[in-house]
Amino acid sequence: MSLTDEVAALHAGQPDPAALVGEFRRTHVLIPTVNDTLMSAELDGIRWLYAFTDEDALSRFALSRGSEPGTEWRYVTASGARVLDVLIPACEGPAGVALDAGSEQGALFPPVAGIVPDSAAVDAPTGGSSDVAHKGEE
């Protein structure tokens, strides 16, 4: 299935998480830019990078944000794999992807293991020893 089909399956209550992430990684997405910076928003301490499946989805997002019809929005195109493996780890702090934000068929790719590299995942094991003493240890 295509990425849009996988997202539709998610919204229909029949998600296949591995297939969804796989299709995102194989698909080129549009990432809007503002002043040569990738457009994103922060919510609850997580930076969400906006990505869109096509120009129509980006246009609907632009209109929902008050842009006049026909206003040109600049964007870059990248594979989903590059977004997850390169752009997300380069962000300061936890970051994920908001795909087709503001649409009825949007999806979130949070910064968790299996979606982003472990170095950028908020739930990845640290591999180091904890500074917190366990019960009975001093």
N, C-alpha and C positions, 0 to 999 in steps of 0.2 A: 504494500500500500504506500501511497505518497504521504508526505508529512501532513498535509491537510486532512487526508483520510484518517491518519493515526490520531490527530487532534479531535476529529469528529467522533471517533470511537471512544476517546477519553470522555467527551461530553455526553455520549450515549450510555455511559456507565459500563463500557466494555474495554477498559484500557489494557494495553500491552506495554508496560513501561519500557522494557528493553527495546521493543520495536520503535516506540516513540522517540527515545533518545537516539537510536540508530538512524532513523530517518532525519532527525534534526541534524545530526553530524554530517550526513550525506548531502543535505540541501544547502544551497546558497541563499542567504538571507540579506535583507536590506537593513542597514543600521543608520538611522538619521544622525546627522552631525549639526552642531551649533558652534560657530566660531572654531571650526576644526577640531572639536571635541565630540566624542561619541555621546549621544544623548542617553541619559539615564535618570533614574529617580531613586531616592532612598526611602525605605520604609522599614521601621523597626530594626535599624542597624544593618540592613542589607541593601547594597546598591543593586538595582535592577537595570540592566542594560536593555534598551528597547531594540527589538529585532522584528522584522516583518517579512511575511512570505512573498509579498509582491507589492507593486506600486499602488494597487487599489487599496490594500490593507493599510499602507502608509498614508494614503490620501484620506481615508476615513478617520484615521487617528488624528491627522492634521486638522480636519474639519471639526472634530470633537474638541480640539484644543483652541478653537476660535479662529483658525486660519481662514482667510477668504478663499473661495473656490478658485483654483488656478494658480494659487501661490506656490512657487517652487520651493521644495524642501530638498536640501542637499543630503546625500547619503553615500555610504560606502557599501560595497558588496563583499561578503566573506562567507566561506563555508561554515556551517555550524560547528564542524570540528575545530576550525581555527578560532572561532568565538570561544568555545569551551576550553580548549587546550592552551590558547595563547592570550586572548584578550581578558578573560575572566581572571586568570592568575596574576595578570599585570595590574589589576585594580587594587587600590588600597582597601584593605578590609574585605569582609565577606561580600561576594557579588554573585548574582545569578542572571538569568535571561528571562525577560518578559516578552513572549512571542505574541505578536498581533494584539498588543495591549489595547484595551478598550473595545474589543470586538466580542461578539457572542461566541467566537471560536478561538479564544486565546488560550495560552498555556504558559505555565511557569516551569523553568528549569532551575531549581534551587541549588545553592552551593553545597551539595552533599556528595559523598563518595559514590562512584558509579555514574555520576553526571559530569562532574568537574574533576581535575586531577586531585589526588589526596592532599597535595600542598595547598590547595585552595578550598578544600572541603571543611565545613564547620564540624562535621561529625567523624572525621578521620582520626584514627588513633595516633597519638603523638609519638609513640615508640620510645619515649623517654620515661624516666621515673617521675613520679608525682611529688610535688612539694608538700602535699597534704599527708599527714601521718595517719596511718590506718589504726583502727581501734586496737589498743594493746601495744602499739609501737610508740616509742618516744625518741 
